[in-house]
Amino acid sequence: MVFDENEVVTYKWVSRRWSLHANTAKVLLRDFYLQQKALGRPLFCWYAITCKQAVRLVPETKLEEWTNDATGAHIYAVLRSHVEDSSVVYMGDMPSARKSGSDARFSAIRGPTGS
């Protein structure tokens, strides 16, 4: 998808596409990114940076600016072009999210169980 169709690929898309837990999808996306960069392929990524009370989408070029305040980080999306507009990344996930009414099945976040 990234190279063939020049699409934004998020860990959420990977999770829904192959029915994987969100954390497994994050690892696969990170491994894909690292392998492709090692091969010299043009690839740009966005990170989800967890801060005290928020999650921010940050392009790889600004990662160091945000890591001081971060409590966690993972690759959120990869794309072929160097885009620093977060709306492109956010909107890139919308088509697959609309098709899937069962996002929560693969989420790492669980609600309370029982009544």
C-alpha positions as CSV (number, residue, x, y, z in Angstrom):
1,M,0.0,0.0,0.0
2,V,2.7,2.5,1.0
3,F,4.8,2.0,-2.2
4,D,2.2,0.7,-4.6
5,E,-0.6,3.1,-4.0
6,N,1.2,5.9,-2.1
7,E,-1.2,5.5,0.8
8,V,-0.8,6.4,4.5
9,V,-0.6,3.1,6.4
10,T,-1.4,3.3,10.2
11,Y,-1.0,0.7,12.8
12,K,-4.8,0.8,13.1
13,W,-5.2,-0.1,9.4
14,V,-2.7,-3.0,9.8
15,S,-4.6,-4.2,12.9
16,R,-8.0,-4.2,11.1
17,R,-6.6,-5.6,7.8
18,W,-5.1,-8.7,9.4
19,S,-7.2,-8.9,12.5
20,L,-4.2,-8.3,14.8
21,H,-4.0,-6.9,18.3
22,A,-3.0,-3.2,18.1
23,N,0.3,-3.8,19.8
24,T,1.2,-6.5,17.3
25,A,0.4,-4.1,14.5
26,K,2.6,-1.4,16.0
27,V,5.5,-3.8,16.1
28,L,5.0,-4.9,12.5
29,L,4.7,-1.3,11.3
30,R,7.9,-0.4,13.2
31,D,9.8,-3.4,11.7
32,F,8.5,-2.6,8.2
33,Y,9.7,1.0,8.6
34,L,13.2,0.0,9.8
35,Q,13.6,-2.6,7.1
36,Q,12.6,-0.2,4.3
37,K,14.8,2.6,5.6
38,A,17.8,0.2,5.8
39,L,17.2,-0.6,2.2
40,G,17.2,3.1,1.3
41,R,13.6,3.3,0.3
42,P,11.9,6.7,0.6
43,L,9.7,6.4,3.6
44,F,8.5,8.9,6.2
45,C,6.8,8.1,9.5
46,W,4.7,9.7,12.2
47,Y,4.9,8.8,15.9
48,A,2.2,8.8,18.5
49,I,3.9,10.4,21.5
50,T,2.2,9.8,24.8
51,C,2.6,12.8,27.2
52,K,1.1,13.3,30.7
53,Q,-2.5,13.8,29.6
54,A,-2.5,13.6,25.8
55,V,-1.3,11.7,22.8
56,R,0.3,13.8,20.0
57,L,0.9,12.8,16.4
58,V,4.5,14.0,15.6
59,P,6.4,13.7,12.3
60,E,9.7,12.0,12.6
61,T,11.5,15.3,11.9
62,K,10.2,16.7,15.2
63,L,10.4,13.6,17.3
64,E,13.3,14.9,19.4
65,E,11.4,18.0,20.3
66,W,8.7,16.0,22.0
67,T,10.6,13.1,23.6
68,N,11.6,15.0,26.7
69,D,7.9,15.2,27.8
70,A,7.0,11.8,26.5
71,T,6.1,8.8,28.7
72,G,5.9,6.6,25.6
73,A,6.1,6.5,21.8
74,H,5.4,4.3,18.9
75,I,5.2,4.6,15.1
76,Y,1.7,5.6,14.3
77,A,1.9,5.7,10.5
78,V,4.2,5.4,7.5
79,L,3.9,7.1,4.2
80,R,6.0,7.5,1.1
81,S,6.0,11.3,1.0
82,H,7.4,13.8,3.4
83,V,4.3,15.3,4.9
84,E,4.2,17.3,8.0
85,D,0.5,18.0,8.1
86,S,-1.1,15.7,10.7
87,S,-4.5,15.9,9.1
88,V,-3.2,13.9,6.1
89,V,-2.1,11.2,8.5
90,Y,-5.4,11.3,10.5
91,M,-7.6,11.3,7.4
92,G,-5.6,8.5,5.8
93,D,-7.0,6.1,8.4
94,M,-10.7,7.2,7.9
95,P,-11.7,4.9,5.0
96,S,-10.7,1.7,6.8
97,A,-12.2,3.0,10.1
98,R,-15.6,3.6,8.4
99,K,-15.6,0.1,7.0
100,S,-14.8,-1.5,10.3
101,G,-17.4,-1.3,13.0
102,S,-15.3,-3.5,15.3
103,D,-12.2,-1.4,16.1
104,A,-12.3,-2.3,19.8
105,R,-11.7,-6.0,19.1
106,F,-8.0,-5.4,18.5
107,S,-7.5,-2.5,20.9
108,A,-5.0,-2.5,23.8
109,I,-7.6,-0.5,25.8
110,R,-10.2,-2.5,27.6
111,G,-13.4,-1.1,29.2
112,P,-14.8,-2.5,32.4
113,T,-16.1,-6.0,32.3
114,G,-19.3,-7.2,33.7
115,S,-22.2,-5.0,34.9
